[in-house]
Amino acid sequence: MPEPEPERPKLKVAIVGAGIAGLTAGIALKNHPGIDVQIYERASKLQEIGASIALGPNGLRTLDRLGIQNALDESIAFRNTKTRLPHIYRHYKTNDVVLAQKHLGQVDDRHLTSRYYRAHLQQALLEHIDPAQLHLGKAFKSVVFDNPSRRLVITFTDDTTATADVLLGSDGIHSPIRQQFVPSSGTKWTGWVTFRSVFPISHVSHIPDLPDEASHFHGPDRTLFQGRLGKGLFTVVGSYQSDPDAPDAPYHDAKWNSVGDTKVLREYYKDWSPLVRAIVDAVPDTRIYPNAAAHGLDTWVLLKGRVTLAGDAAHAHGGAFAAGGSLAIDDAWAFAASILHVYPTNATTLPSEADIERALRVYERTRKPHTDRVQSTVHEGNKARIGSIGKTVTDEELKARIIRFSGDKDWIHEHDVQAAFQDALAKETRSLQRSSLGVILHLVLSKIWLSMGLYPLLDQVMKDPPDLAHYVLRYQQAKWKKDGEK
């Protein structure tokens, strides 16, 4: 009787954080027979917070590409199907439409900007995860590289450990993983506070002229978003800008997801249009979310090329443009695609340490330029809002601000992560070609310089990296020097 074949060694991928980025990354890698994915979540029970979330065409296309069809179902995703407009911006007094964004080109109905109750979206993702891969009550403490085993050792706050070849930190805006490697990357309150509410649509169905489609109402120093969600729910999100450096700023010390006061919410919108006031008056309860942001990172490739970040852990921009969810989903896809690039499903051997680092470099090259631009745009908008606090704003100035800050954002919502990935691969190929050519030139020119007796120059060049332009210049200098000695 033949002996059973030994179990195939697997690449161990640890994901810390079971939010949108972490779950999507786990799904994207789950069908590889040579990859063992384990997801670690600090919460003892999965309970998504944050109320509502929007996904743009980019994130929805990625979910579709990964086969997560249940997340696109209209039972949980509300779309502006009548107008097909992703975002509608209205004047706070007149309700007039100031800006109506349009989708770029032809967009499939399933990929129209969609709004969810966060818990519904998270549950849709969880249905694709093997429960045995998900470990709750595992709050990250530290990670080190163990030389003898050539693996990462992850320690949790309960003093248990896990080993992995690769670690993806998708542990949120206050990421302990990010802060282990970049202690200066702590978050700072932006002065932007949101009041989020989700409730049955029956609370507002009696309101005359209630917009059929999701709308943003904008005033001089605050906004209000209202719209339907899946499964008969409705959301209201009020936002207010204050000076984050003012010691008496409202909600300066507020806690994330703390209980809010509907009386305060109504006071904030008492001078707005009758429609807005009616919507706010119908809100049964609300919760407070003070927005925070962190500066961009120099690199996402950490700890000997074995650790990287995704979602808010990588680019904590503070929330804007309803972009965070799709950014996280595209991060997850790009991370998985980069791993699969160096370790395809038909591979017979595990990727080398150099291959793993190369994968994380490709991932970084795919995503970081885009998310850096998003962060920069959001931070500029925050500065502009803070700078206008206390100033009188005319209607024309308000309209111009809405168009300037919220218009022309196709580059965010229609971003093609697949094209960016292919571009990153092309750049990697060109870089490898230049490096290989440089090595060849290095060997050839070294022999020439030795024959010319230019030992000091050769010794200096040997210490420099192989670069084509560098060697051409050095060769010309050597030739001039030799000619001058004749």
NUTIVO-722281 format. One record per residue (C-alpha): residue in one letter; x, y, z. Coordinates in nm, 3 decimals, decimal comma. Example, Ala and Ser with C-alpha at 12.3 -4.5 7.8 and 13.67 -1.06 7.14 Angstrom:
BEGIN
+------+---------+---------+---------+
: resn :      px :      py :      pz :
+------+---------+---------+---------+
:    a :   1,230 :  -0,450 :   0,780 :
:    s :   1,367 :  -0,106 :   0,714 :
+------+---------+---------+---------+
end
This chain:
BEGIN
+------+---------+---------+---------+
: resn :      px :      py :      pz :
+------+---------+---------+---------+
:    m :   0,000 :   0,000 :   0,000 :
:    p :   0,161 :   0,328 :  -0,109 :
:    e :   0,244 :   0,579 :   0,162 :
:    p :   0,040 :   0,903 :   0,156 :
:    e :   0,218 :   1,198 :   0,005 :
:    p :   0,360 :   1,441 :   0,263 :
:    e :   0,151 :   1,751 :   0,317 :
:    r :   0,259 :   2,038 :   0,096 :
:    p :   0,441 :   2,313 :   0,291 :
:    k :   0,241 :   2,633 :   0,295 :
:    l :   0,312 :   3,004 :   0,298 :
:    k :   0,168 :   3,133 :   0,624 :
:    v :  -0,010 :   3,467 :   0,590 :
:    a :  -0,132 :   3,636 :   0,908 :
:    i :  -0,389 :   3,914 :   0,884 :
:    v :  -0,443 :   4,130 :   1,191 :
:    g :  -0,782 :   4,302 :   1,179 :
:    a :  -1,114 :   4,158 :   1,059 :
:    g :  -1,249 :   4,475 :   0,905 :
:    i :  -1,318 :   4,531 :   0,536 :
:    a :  -0,952 :   4,518 :   0,426 :
:    g :  -0,860 :   4,215 :   0,634 :
:    l :  -1,161 :   4,005 :   0,538 :
:    t :  -1,129 :   4,093 :   0,168 :
:    a :  -0,760 :   4,000 :   0,169 :
:    g :  -0,844 :   3,667 :   0,331 :
:    i :  -1,105 :   3,597 :   0,065 :
:    a :  -0,865 :   3,693 :  -0,216 :
:    l :  -0,606 :   3,437 :  -0,100 :
:    k :  -0,832 :   3,156 :   0,020 :
:    n :  -0,831 :   2,946 :  -0,299 :
:    h :  -0,452 :   2,908 :  -0,315 :
:    p :  -0,371 :   2,550 :  -0,208 :
:    g :  -0,027 :   2,654 :  -0,088 :
:    i :  -0,129 :   2,947 :   0,135 :
:    d :  -0,249 :   2,922 :   0,494 :
:    v :  -0,438 :   3,239 :   0,591 :
:    q :  -0,521 :   3,314 :   0,953 :
:    i :  -0,710 :   3,626 :   1,062 :
:    y :  -0,669 :   3,772 :   1,410 :
:    e :  -0,920 :   4,019 :   1,553 :
:    r :  -0,896 :   4,198 :   1,887 :
:    a :  -1,274 :   4,206 :   1,947 :
:    s :  -1,418 :   3,908 :   2,130 :
:    k :  -1,729 :   3,941 :   1,915 :
:    l :  -1,748 :   4,082 :   1,564 :
:    q :  -1,964 :   4,392 :   1,574 :
:    e :  -1,892 :   4,644 :   1,299 :
:    i :  -1,928 :   5,004 :   1,411 :
:    g :  -1,951 :   5,325 :   1,212 :
:    a :  -2,315 :   5,299 :   1,099 :
:    s :  -2,319 :   5,351 :   0,721 :
:    i :  -2,057 :   5,317 :   0,450 :
:    a :  -2,044 :   5,384 :   0,075 :
:    l :  -1,855 :   5,193 :  -0,192 :
:    g :  -1,771 :   5,344 :  -0,530 :
:    p :  -1,743 :   5,163 :  -0,865 :
:    n :  -1,378 :   5,078 :  -0,800 :
:    g :  -1,447 :   4,886 :  -0,479 :
:    l :  -1,762 :   4,723 :  -0,619 :
:    r :  -1,578 :   4,601 :  -0,929 :
:    t :  -1,312 :   4,450 :  -0,707 :
:    l :  -1,572 :   4,267 :  -0,497 :
:    d :  -1,729 :   4,139 :  -0,819 :
:    r :  -1,388 :   4,027 :  -0,948 :
:    l :  -1,331 :   3,830 :  -0,627 :
:    g :  -1,667 :   3,656 :  -0,659 :
:    i :  -1,822 :   3,826 :  -0,355 :
:    q :  -2,157 :   3,857 :  -0,528 :
:    n :  -2,365 :   3,867 :  -0,211 :
:    a :  -2,207 :   4,201 :  -0,120 :
:    l :  -2,348 :   4,350 :  -0,441 :
:    d :  -2,702 :   4,232 :  -0,377 :
:    e :  -2,963 :   4,508 :  -0,378 :
:    s :  -3,109 :   4,372 :  -0,054 :
:    i :  -2,813 :   4,525 :   0,135 :
:    a :  -2,682 :   4,784 :  -0,113 :
:    f :  -2,880 :   5,100 :  -0,195 :
:    r :  -2,800 :   5,276 :  -0,523 :
:    n :  -2,926 :   5,597 :  -0,682 :
:    t :  -3,076 :   5,396 :  -0,967 :
:    k :  -3,316 :   5,665 :  -1,092 :
:    t :  -3,053 :   5,925 :  -1,178 :
:    r :  -2,746 :   5,695 :  -1,161 :
:    l :  -2,569 :   5,984 :  -0,988 :
:    p :  -2,316 :   5,874 :  -0,724 :
:    h :  -2,323 :   6,195 :  -0,520 :
:    i :  -2,577 :   6,479 :  -0,510 :
:    y :  -2,484 :   6,799 :  -0,324 :
:    r :  -2,757 :   7,043 :  -0,217 :
:    h :  -2,773 :   7,392 :  -0,067 :
:    y :  -2,850 :   7,387 :   0,305 :
:    k :  -3,122 :   7,655 :   0,284 :
:    t :  -3,288 :   7,603 :  -0,053 :
:    n :  -3,231 :   7,228 :  -0,113 :
:    d :  -3,122 :   7,324 :  -0,466 :
:    v :  -2,874 :   7,086 :  -0,629 :
:    v :  -2,535 :   7,261 :  -0,640 :
:    l :  -2,334 :   6,971 :  -0,778 :
:    a :  -2,438 :   6,637 :  -0,927 :
:    q :  -2,145 :   6,406 :  -0,980 :
:    k :  -2,167 :   6,158 :  -1,264 :
:    h :  -2,005 :   5,821 :  -1,310 :
:    l :  -1,722 :   5,815 :  -1,561 :
:    g :  -1,810 :   5,625 :  -1,878 :
:    q :  -2,030 :   5,317 :  -1,877 :
:    v :  -2,089 :   5,172 :  -1,531 :
:    d :  -2,271 :   4,843 :  -1,478 :
:    d :  -2,582 :   4,880 :  -1,261 :
:    r :  -2,424 :   4,658 :  -0,995 :
:    h :  -2,123 :   4,890 :  -0,979 :
:    l :  -2,312 :   5,213 :  -0,923 :
:    t :  -2,207 :   5,382 :  -0,598 :
:    s :  -2,376 :   5,184 :  -0,321 :
:    r :  -2,454 :   5,259 :   0,043 :
:    y :  -2,462 :   4,998 :   0,317 :
:    y :  -2,519 :   4,947 :   0,681 :
:    r :  -2,166 :   4,844 :   0,781 :
:    a :  -2,281 :   4,534 :   0,967 :
:    h :  -2,454 :   4,406 :   0,651 :
:    l :  -2,139 :   4,448 :   0,442 :
:    q :  -1,919 :   4,283 :   0,703 :
:    q :  -2,157 :   3,988 :   0,729 :
:    a :  -2,153 :   3,948 :   0,350 :
:    l :  -1,773 :   3,922 :   0,362 :
:    l :  -1,774 :   3,685 :   0,659 :
:    e :  -1,985 :   3,437 :   0,464 :
:    h :  -1,676 :   3,372 :   0,249 :
:    i :  -1,442 :   3,311 :   0,544 :
:    d :  -1,388 :   2,971 :   0,706 :
:    p :  -1,469 :   3,024 :   1,077 :
:    a :  -1,163 :   2,813 :   1,164 :
:    q :  -0,944 :   3,085 :   1,010 :
:    l :  -1,085 :   3,362 :   1,229 :
:    h :  -0,945 :   3,409 :   1,580 :
:    l :  -1,129 :   3,654 :   1,806 :
:    g :  -1,001 :   3,818 :   2,123 :
:    k :  -0,651 :   3,851 :   1,974 :
:    a :  -0,527 :   4,206 :   2,025 :
:    f :  -0,187 :   4,268 :   1,865 :
:    k :   0,105 :   4,340 :   2,099 :
:    s :   0,424 :   4,303 :   1,893 :
:    v :   0,593 :   4,123 :   1,606 :
:    v :   0,957 :   4,019 :   1,565 :
:    f :   1,156 :   3,829 :   1,305 :
:    d :   1,292 :   3,501 :   1,440 :
:    n :   1,624 :   3,422 :   1,272 :
:    p :   1,641 :   3,047 :   1,347 :
:    s :   1,300 :   2,975 :   1,194 :
:    r :   1,315 :   3,263 :   0,941 :
:    r :   0,958 :   3,346 :   1,035 :
:    l :   0,765 :   3,620 :   1,210 :
:    v :   0,653 :   3,567 :   1,567 :
:    i :   0,340 :   3,767 :   1,652 :
:    t :   0,255 :   3,820 :   2,018 :
:    f :  -0,092 :   3,916 :   2,136 :
:    t :  -0,189 :   4,096 :   2,455 :
:    d :  -0,304 :   3,768 :   2,611 :
:    d :   0,061 :   3,650 :   2,566 :
:    t :  -0,029 :   3,387 :   2,308 :
:    t :   0,176 :   3,382 :   1,988 :
:    a :   0,140 :   3,296 :   1,621 :
:    t :   0,398 :   3,246 :   1,348 :
:    a :   0,378 :   3,365 :   0,990 :
:    d :   0,583 :   3,428 :   0,679 :
:    v :   0,392 :   3,747 :   0,597 :
:    l :   0,190 :   3,984 :   0,814 :
:    l :  -0,078 :   4,218 :   0,680 :
:    g :  -0,174 :   4,486 :   0,931 :
:    s :  -0,533 :   4,587 :   0,862 :
:    d :  -0,592 :   4,688 :   1,222 :
:    g :  -0,750 :   5,027 :   1,165 :
:    i :  -0,675 :   5,394 :   1,198 :
:    h :  -0,502 :   5,358 :   1,537 :
:    s :  -0,302 :   5,058 :   1,410 :
:    p :  -0,068 :   4,919 :   1,679 :
:    i :   0,130 :   4,749 :   1,402 :
:    r :   0,193 :   5,082 :   1,228 :
:    q :   0,289 :   5,246 :   1,555 :
:    q :   0,538 :   4,969 :   1,641 :
:    f :   0,739 :   5,054 :   1,331 :
:    v :   0,659 :   5,426 :   1,305 :
:    p :   0,600 :   5,557 :   1,659 :
:    s :   0,547 :   5,909 :   1,524 :
:    s :   0,248 :   5,795 :   1,317 :
:    g :  -0,010 :   5,844 :   1,589 :
:    t :  -0,340 :   6,002 :   1,491 :
:    k :  -0,457 :   6,355 :   1,556 :
:    w :  -0,814 :   6,482 :   1,577 :
:    t :  -0,904 :   6,684 :   1,267 :
:    g :  -1,177 :   6,891 :   1,434 :
:    w :  -1,435 :   6,717 :   1,215 :
:    v :  -1,708 :   6,546 :   1,418 :
:    t :  -1,985 :   6,328 :   1,275 :
:    f :  -2,320 :   6,232 :   1,425 :
:    r :  -2,420 :   5,899 :   1,271 :
:    s :  -2,765 :   5,745 :   1,290 :
:    v :  -2,919 :   5,435 :   1,136 :
:    f :  -3,286 :   5,351 :   1,188 :
:    p :  -3,592 :   5,207 :   1,008 :
:    i :  -3,704 :   5,420 :   0,715 :
:    s :  -4,052 :   5,439 :   0,868 :
:    h :  -3,921 :   5,721 :   1,090 :
:    v :  -3,889 :   5,953 :   0,788 :
:    s :  -4,135 :   5,810 :   0,534 :
:    h :  -4,399 :   6,068 :   0,635 :
:    i :  -4,178 :   6,366 :   0,537 :
:    p :  -4,304 :   6,550 :   0,226 :
:    d :  -4,045 :   6,590 :  -0,051 :
:    l :  -3,803 :   6,346 :   0,112 :
:    p :  -3,546 :   6,286 :  -0,165 :
:    d :  -3,573 :   5,944 :  -0,326 :
:    e :  -3,198 :   5,938 :  -0,366 :
:    a :  -2,908 :   5,992 :  -0,128 :
:    s :  -2,807 :   6,357 :  -0,093 :
:    h :  -2,545 :   6,570 :   0,082 :
:    f :  -2,663 :   6,908 :   0,217 :
:    h :  -2,380 :   7,160 :   0,263 :
:    g :  -2,365 :   7,469 :   0,483 :
:    p :  -2,080 :   7,707 :   0,576 :
:    d :  -1,931 :   7,493 :   0,856 :
:    r :  -2,133 :   7,171 :   0,861 :
:    t :  -2,295 :   6,914 :   0,636 :
:    l :  -2,578 :   6,663 :   0,651 :
:    f :  -2,606 :   6,342 :   0,453 :
:    q :  -2,930 :   6,146 :   0,426 :
:    g :  -3,021 :   5,836 :   0,233 :
:    r :  -3,158 :   5,486 :   0,222 :
:    l :  -2,960 :   5,174 :   0,309 :
:    g :  -3,039 :   4,807 :   0,256 :
:    k :  -3,308 :   4,606 :   0,437 :
:    g :  -3,541 :   4,900 :   0,497 :
:    l :  -3,292 :   5,116 :   0,687 :
:    f :  -3,219 :   5,487 :   0,659 :
:    t :  -2,912 :   5,687 :   0,761 :
:    v :  -2,852 :   6,045 :   0,868 :
:    v :  -2,496 :   6,172 :   0,909 :
:    g :  -2,442 :   6,521 :   1,044 :
:    s :  -2,089 :   6,664 :   1,036 :
:    y :  -1,944 :   6,972 :   1,201 :
:    q :  -1,604 :   7,141 :   1,163 :
:    s :  -1,430 :   7,308 :   1,457 :
:    d :  -1,073 :   7,416 :   1,524 :
:    p :  -0,889 :   7,104 :   1,652 :
:    d :  -0,639 :   7,320 :   1,841 :
:    a :  -0,903 :   7,521 :   2,029 :
:    p :  -0,922 :   7,398 :   2,391 :
:    d :  -1,296 :   7,469 :   2,403 :
:    a :  -1,376 :   7,299 :   2,070 :
:    p :  -1,698 :   7,094 :   2,089 :
:    y :  -1,631 :   6,722 :   2,129 :
:    h :  -1,258 :   6,781 :   2,170 :
:    d :  -1,239 :   6,487 :   2,411 :
:    a :  -1,525 :   6,279 :   2,273 :
:    k :  -1,480 :   5,904 :   2,239 :
:    w :  -1,530 :   5,717 :   1,911 :
:    n :  -1,878 :   5,562 :   1,887 :
:    s :  -2,003 :   5,734 :   2,202 :
:    v :  -2,371 :   5,813 :   2,262 :
:    g :  -2,480 :   6,148 :   2,119 :
:    d :  -2,763 :   6,386 :   2,207 :
:    t :  -3,037 :   6,433 :   1,946 :
:    k :  -3,123 :   6,769 :   2,105 :
:    v :  -2,774 :   6,895 :   2,021 :
:    l :  -2,807 :   6,753 :   1,671 :
:    r :  -3,133 :   6,943 :   1,616 :
:    e :  -2,979 :   7,261 :   1,753 :
:    y :  -2,699 :   7,236 :   1,497 :
:    y :  -2,949 :   7,238 :   1,208 :
:    k :  -3,223 :   7,465 :   1,343 :
:    d :  -3,154 :   7,735 :   1,079 :
:    w :  -3,144 :   7,500 :   0,783 :
:    s :  -3,425 :   7,427 :   0,536 :
:    p :  -3,758 :   7,288 :   0,661 :
:    l :  -3,676 :   6,960 :   0,483 :
:    v :  -3,345 :   6,918 :   0,667 :
:    r :  -3,505 :   7,011 :   0,999 :
:    a :  -3,781 :   6,755 :   0,945 :
:    i :  -3,524 :   6,484 :   0,872 :
:    v :  -3,316 :   6,572 :   1,178 :
:    d :  -3,626 :   6,592 :   1,400 :
:    a :  -3,710 :   6,233 :   1,303 :
:    v :  -3,373 :   6,093 :   1,415 :
:    p :  -3,444 :   5,867 :   1,716 :
:    d :  -3,084 :   5,843 :   1,841 :
:    t :  -2,732 :   5,921 :   1,728 :
:    r :  -2,371 :   5,833 :   1,800 :
:    i :  -2,060 :   6,052 :   1,789 :
:    y :  -1,747 :   5,986 :   1,582 :
:    p :  -1,464 :   6,240 :   1,610 :
:    n :  -1,254 :   6,202 :   1,295 :
:    a :  -0,880 :   6,153 :   1,325 :
:    a :  -0,598 :   6,133 :   1,071 :
:    a :  -0,231 :   6,036 :   1,058 :
:    h :   0,049 :   6,153 :   0,832 :
:    g :   0,152 :   5,943 :   0,534 :
:    l :   0,426 :   5,682 :   0,571 :
:    d :   0,758 :   5,675 :   0,387 :
:    t :   0,715 :   5,305 :   0,316 :
:    w :   0,467 :   5,025 :   0,373 :
:    v :   0,734 :   4,752 :   0,355 :
:    l :   0,848 :   4,676 :   0,709 :
:    l :   1,055 :   4,427 :   0,911 :
:    k :   1,284 :   4,268 :   0,652 :
:    g :   1,016 :   4,286 :   0,385 :
:    r :   0,773 :   4,065 :   0,577 :
:    v :   0,518 :   4,313 :   0,715 :
:    t :   0,289 :   4,556 :   0,535 :
:    l :  -0,031 :   4,754 :   0,598 :
:    a :  -0,373 :   4,803 :   0,438 :
:    g :  -0,678 :   5,024 :   0,479 :
:    d :  -0,676 :   5,294 :   0,746 :
:    a :  -0,367 :   5,135 :   0,902 :
:    a :  -0,174 :   5,231 :   0,587 :
:    h :  -0,338 :   5,562 :   0,497 :
:    a :  -0,543 :   5,714 :   0,778 :
:    h :  -0,677 :   6,011 :   0,583 :
:    g :  -0,953 :   6,099 :   0,827 :
:    g :  -1,255 :   6,017 :   0,615 :
:    a :  -1,372 :   6,202 :   0,304 :
:    f :  -1,528 :   6,146 :  -0,038 :
:    a :  -1,691 :   5,821 :   0,087 :
:    a :  -1,368 :   5,657 :  -0,028 :
:    g :  -1,234 :   5,462 :   0,270 :
:    g :  -1,420 :   5,137 :   0,209 :
:    s :  -1,322 :   5,109 :  -0,157 :
:    l :  -0,961 :   5,203 :  -0,077 :
:    a :  -0,949 :   4,916 :   0,174 :
:    i :  -1,098 :   4,668 :  -0,074 :
:    d :  -0,854 :   4,767 :  -0,349 :
:    d :  -0,564 :   4,746 :  -0,102 :
:    a :  -0,668 :   4,391 :  -0,017 :
:    w :  -0,690 :   4,288 :  -0,383 :
:    a :  -0,352 :   4,443 :  -0,466 :
:    f :  -0,187 :   4,273 :  -0,167 :
:    a :  -0,323 :   3,934 :  -0,270 :
:    a :  -0,238 :   3,988 :  -0,638 :
:    s :   0,121 :   4,075 :  -0,542 :
:    i :   0,157 :   3,759 :  -0,332 :
:    l :   0,010 :   3,549 :  -0,613 :
:    h :   0,250 :   3,712 :  -0,859 :
:    v :   0,553 :   3,564 :  -0,682 :
:    y :   0,371 :   3,250 :  -0,567 :
:    p :   0,115 :   3,141 :  -0,828 :
:    t :  -0,126 :   2,859 :  -0,755 :
:    n :   0,075 :   2,615 :  -0,972 :
:    a :   0,404 :   2,684 :  -0,793 :
:    t :   0,581 :   2,375 :  -0,660 :
:    t :   0,814 :   2,553 :  -0,417 :
:    l :   0,757 :   2,822 :  -0,157 :
:    p :   0,860 :   3,177 :  -0,246 :
:    s :   1,202 :   3,287 :  -0,124 :
:    e :   1,249 :   3,565 :   0,128 :
:    a :   1,353 :   3,790 :  -0,161 :
:    d :   1,033 :   3,697 :  -0,346 :
:    i :   0,819 :   3,787 :  -0,045 :
:    e :   0,982 :   4,127 :  -0,014 :
:    r :   0,946 :   4,178 :  -0,390 :
:    a :   0,573 :   4,106 :  -0,360 :
:    l :   0,531 :   4,367 :  -0,088 :
:    r :   0,727 :   4,619 :  -0,297 :
:    v :   0,494 :   4,557 :  -0,591 :
:    y :   0,194 :   4,602 :  -0,361 :
:    e :   0,335 :   4,928 :  -0,228 :
:    r :   0,412 :   5,052 :  -0,580 :
:    t :   0,057 :   4,964 :  -0,686 :
:    r :  -0,127 :   5,142 :  -0,405 :
:    k :   0,085 :   5,400 :  -0,225 :
:    p :   0,105 :   5,670 :  -0,498 :
:    h :  -0,275 :   5,668 :  -0,522 :
:    t :  -0,347 :   5,670 :  -0,149 :
:    d :  -0,079 :   5,936 :  -0,092 :
:    r :  -0,266 :   6,159 :  -0,335 :
:    v :  -0,596 :   6,089 :  -0,156 :
:    q :  -0,441 :   6,174 :   0,181 :
:    s :  -0,292 :   6,496 :   0,047 :
:    t :  -0,624 :   6,603 :  -0,106 :
:    v :  -0,817 :   6,532 :   0,215 :
:    h :  -0,566 :   6,715 :   0,434 :
:    e :  -0,575 :   7,020 :   0,206 :
:    g :  -0,954 :   7,022 :   0,232 :
:    n :  -0,935 :   6,998 :   0,612 :
:    k :  -0,700 :   7,296 :   0,627 :
:    a :  -0,931 :   7,499 :   0,404 :
:    r :  -1,234 :   7,423 :   0,623 :
:    i :  -1,048 :   7,510 :   0,942 :
:    g :  -0,920 :   7,831 :   0,786 :
:    s :  -1,275 :   7,943 :   0,705 :
:    i :  -1,414 :   7,894 :   1,058 :
:    g :  -1,590 :   8,207 :   1,180 :
:    k :  -1,585 :   8,374 :   0,839 :
:    t :  -1,897 :   8,487 :   0,657 :
:    v :  -1,955 :   8,272 :   0,351 :
:    t :  -2,173 :   8,393 :   0,065 :
:    d :  -2,386 :   8,153 :  -0,137 :
:    e :  -2,152 :   8,189 :  -0,433 :
:    e :  -1,849 :   8,115 :  -0,216 :
:    l :  -2,026 :   7,814 :  -0,067 :
:    k :  -2,114 :   7,676 :  -0,409 :
:    a :  -1,759 :   7,731 :  -0,531 :
:    r :  -1,623 :   7,549 :  -0,225 :
:    i :  -1,852 :   7,249 :  -0,280 :
:    i :  -1,746 :   7,222 :  -0,644 :
:    r :  -1,378 :   7,271 :  -0,561 :
:    f :  -1,367 :   7,015 :  -0,281 :
:    s :  -1,621 :   6,756 :  -0,398 :
:    g :  -1,614 :   6,787 :  -0,776 :
:    d :  -1,379 :   6,608 :  -1,016 :
:    k :  -1,316 :   6,304 :  -0,798 :
:    d :  -1,343 :   6,039 :  -1,068 :
:    w :  -0,977 :   5,962 :  -1,010 :
:    i :  -1,077 :   5,831 :  -0,666 :
:    h :  -1,406 :   5,651 :  -0,733 :
:    e :  -1,313 :   5,516 :  -1,077 :
:    h :  -0,953 :   5,421 :  -0,996 :
:    d :  -0,847 :   5,105 :  -1,181 :
:    v :  -0,643 :   4,898 :  -0,935 :
:    q :  -0,581 :   4,626 :  -1,196 :
:    a :  -0,421 :   4,878 :  -1,432 :
:    a :  -0,214 :   5,019 :  -1,146 :
:    f :  -0,096 :   4,667 :  -1,060 :
:    q :   0,007 :   4,598 :  -1,420 :
:    d :   0,191 :   4,930 :  -1,428 :
:    a :   0,374 :   4,836 :  -1,107 :
:    l :   0,478 :   4,504 :  -1,262 :
:    a :   0,603 :   4,682 :  -1,575 :
:    k :   0,810 :   4,919 :  -1,362 :
:    e :   0,953 :   4,624 :  -1,171 :
:    t :   1,051 :   4,456 :  -1,499 :
:    r :   1,223 :   4,770 :  -1,627 :
:    s :   1,405 :   4,810 :  -1,297 :
:    l :   1,528 :   4,449 :  -1,308 :
:    q :   1,640 :   4,493 :  -1,669 :
:    r :   1,836 :   4,807 :  -1,583 :
:    s :   1,990 :   4,633 :  -1,285 :
:    s :   2,091 :   4,328 :  -1,492 :
:    l :   2,239 :   4,546 :  -1,765 :
:    g :   2,425 :   4,741 :  -1,500 :
:    v :   2,580 :   4,423 :  -1,362 :
:    i :   2,693 :   4,315 :  -1,709 :
:    l :   2,845 :   4,656 :  -1,775 :
:    h :   3,007 :   4,643 :  -1,434 :
:    l :   3,187 :   4,319 :  -1,523 :
:    v :   3,289 :   4,430 :  -1,872 :
:    l :   3,410 :   4,775 :  -1,770 :
:    s :   3,589 :   4,638 :  -1,466 :
:    k :   3,800 :   4,425 :  -1,697 :
:    i :   3,871 :   4,725 :  -1,922 :
:    w :   3,966 :   4,948 :  -1,629 :
:    l :   4,196 :   4,681 :  -1,486 :
:    s :   4,376 :   4,661 :  -1,820 :
:    m :   4,410 :   5,041 :  -1,814 :
:    g :   4,561 :   5,037 :  -1,467 :
:    l :   4,278 :   5,242 :  -1,310 :
:    y :   4,268 :   5,046 :  -0,984 :
:    p :   4,159 :   5,339 :  -0,755 :
:    l :   3,866 :   5,421 :  -0,985 :
:    l :   3,766 :   5,055 :  -1,002 :
:    d :   3,774 :   5,029 :  -0,624 :
:    q :   3,548 :   5,335 :  -0,594 :
:    v :   3,300 :   5,209 :  -0,852 :
:    m :   3,275 :   4,867 :  -0,687 :
:    k :   3,121 :   5,039 :  -0,385 :
:    d :   2,846 :   5,204 :  -0,591 :
:    p :   2,518 :   5,048 :  -0,710 :
:    p :   2,502 :   4,923 :  -1,070 :
:    d :   2,342 :   5,193 :  -1,281 :
:    l :   2,375 :   5,228 :  -1,658 :
:    a :   2,419 :   5,607 :  -1,669 :
:    h :   2,673 :   5,583 :  -1,387 :
:    y :   2,891 :   5,338 :  -1,581 :
:    v :   2,874 :   5,529 :  -1,906 :
:    l :   2,992 :   5,842 :  -1,726 :
:    r :   3,268 :   5,654 :  -1,545 :
:    y :   3,385 :   5,494 :  -1,867 :
:    q :   3,405 :   5,833 :  -2,042 :
:    q :   3,599 :   5,978 :  -1,747 :
:    a :   3,840 :   5,685 :  -1,756 :
:    k :   3,892 :   5,726 :  -2,128 :
:    w :   3,965 :   6,098 :  -2,092 :
:    k :   4,210 :   6,029 :  -1,812 :
:    k :   4,393 :   5,759 :  -2,009 :
:    d :   4,409 :   5,978 :  -2,319 :
:    g :   4,557 :   6,258 :  -2,111 :
:    e :   4,839 :   6,034 :  -1,991 :
:    k :   4,954 :   5,959 :  -2,343 :
+------+---------+---------+---------+
end
